[in-house]
Amino acid sequence: MIAKNHRDYMLNIIEDCWKCKRVASFYFNKEDNCAHLTGFVLFYNAQEIVVAHITPRGEYDGYVYNKLEDLYRIEYHGNYEKKILEPFIKSTKCKHFSLFSGDINVFVSL
C-alpha cells in the first residue's frame, strides 16, 4: 500500500497527464526498476489506472490495467517519452480509441 501523501502526489500527476493527453512512463515493479509501461492515461480512479500502451518502437499495443497501490514512479517529458511519441503520431495504422464515456465505472465489468 502506498502512503497517502505519495498516493495523492501520484494521482495529481496522473490527472495532469490525463487532462493534457501527455505520454508518461509508469513504474509498477520495484523488483525490476527498468520495467515500465508507457502511454496515455485513459482512465483512473483512486485505486486503478488504464493506460493506452505504446511499444518502444512507437507502435500501438493495446490497453493495460494496473492497481495504483503498486505504482511507485512516473516519468514524463523525458527523452524516452518523446522518442516513442514521434513514430506513434506518424503512424496511421491503428489509433487508441476511448473505452469510456461519461461517468461509467468500467472496472465493475472487468
C-alpha positions as CSV (number, residue, x, y, z in Angstrom):
1,M,0.0,0.0,0.0
2,I,1.4,3.4,-0.9
3,A,1.4,6.3,1.7
4,K,-1.4,8.7,1.4
5,N,0.8,11.7,0.6
6,H,2.6,9.7,-2.1
7,R,-0.7,8.4,-3.5
8,D,-2.1,11.9,-3.7
9,Y,1.0,13.2,-5.4
10,M,0.8,10.3,-7.9
11,L,-2.9,11.0,-8.5
12,N,-2.1,14.7,-9.2
13,I,0.5,13.7,-11.8
14,I,-1.9,11.1,-13.4
15,E,-4.7,13.7,-13.6
16,D,-2.4,16.2,-15.3
17,C,-1.2,13.5,-17.8
18,W,-4.9,12.6,-18.5
19,K,-6.0,16.2,-18.9
20,C,-3.1,17.2,-21.1
21,K,-3.1,13.9,-23.1
22,R,0.6,13.5,-22.1
23,V,2.6,10.4,-22.7
24,A,4.1,9.1,-19.5
25,S,6.1,6.1,-18.2
26,F,4.6,4.2,-15.3
27,Y,6.7,2.0,-13.0
28,F,4.8,-0.7,-11.0
29,N,7.5,-3.3,-10.3
30,K,10.0,-2.3,-7.6
31,E,11.9,-5.6,-8.2
32,D,12.8,-4.5,-11.7
33,N,13.2,-0.7,-11.8
34,C,13.8,-0.8,-15.5
35,A,10.4,-2.3,-16.2
36,H,7.7,0.2,-17.1
37,L,4.8,0.8,-19.4
38,T,4.5,3.9,-21.4
39,G,1.4,5.5,-22.9
40,F,-1.6,7.7,-22.4
41,V,-3.8,7.6,-19.3
42,L,-7.3,6.6,-20.5
43,F,-9.0,6.1,-17.1
44,Y,-8.0,6.3,-13.5
45,N,-9.5,6.4,-10.0
46,A,-8.1,6.3,-6.5
47,Q,-7.3,2.5,-6.9
48,E,-6.8,1.8,-10.6
49,I,-5.5,3.0,-13.9
50,V,-5.9,2.1,-17.6
51,V,-3.1,3.1,-19.9
52,A,-3.2,3.1,-23.7
53,H,0.2,1.4,-24.2
54,I,2.8,2.3,-26.8
55,T,5.7,0.0,-27.6
56,P,9.4,1.1,-27.6
57,R,9.1,1.4,-31.4
58,G,6.1,3.8,-31.1
59,E,3.5,1.3,-32.1
60,Y,0.0,0.8,-30.7
61,D,0.0,-2.0,-28.1
62,G,-3.5,-2.1,-26.6
63,Y,-4.6,-1.2,-23.1
64,V,-3.0,-2.1,-19.8
65,Y,-4.8,-2.2,-16.4
66,N,-2.9,-1.8,-13.1
67,K,-3.7,-1.2,-9.5
68,L,-2.3,2.1,-8.2
69,E,-1.1,0.6,-5.0
70,D,1.8,-0.8,-6.9
71,L,2.7,2.4,-8.7
72,Y,5.9,4.0,-7.3
73,R,7.2,6.2,-10.1
74,I,6.0,8.2,-13.1
75,E,8.2,9.9,-15.7
76,Y,7.0,12.3,-18.4
77,H,8.6,14.9,-20.7
78,G,11.7,12.7,-20.8
79,N,13.8,11.6,-23.9
80,Y,12.1,8.2,-23.9
81,E,8.6,9.5,-24.0
82,K,9.5,12.0,-26.7
83,K,11.3,9.2,-28.7
84,I,8.3,6.8,-28.8
85,L,5.7,9.5,-29.3
86,E,7.1,10.7,-32.6
87,P,6.6,7.5,-34.6
88,F,3.3,6.9,-32.8
89,I,1.9,10.2,-34.1
90,K,3.2,9.5,-37.6
91,S,1.6,6.0,-37.6
92,T,-1.9,5.9,-39.1
93,K,-2.4,2.1,-38.9
94,C,-4.1,2.0,-35.6
95,K,-5.2,4.5,-33.1
96,H,-6.3,4.3,-29.5
97,F,-10.0,5.0,-29.0
98,S,-11.9,5.9,-25.9
99,L,-13.3,3.0,-23.9
100,F,-15.1,5.3,-21.6
101,S,-17.9,7.8,-21.9
102,G,-19.4,9.8,-19.1
103,D,-19.3,8.6,-15.6
104,I,-19.3,4.9,-16.3
105,N,-17.3,2.7,-13.8
106,V,-15.6,0.3,-16.3
107,F,-13.9,-1.6,-13.6
108,V,-17.2,-3.2,-12.5
109,S,-17.2,-5.2,-15.7
110,L,-13.5,-6.0,-15.7
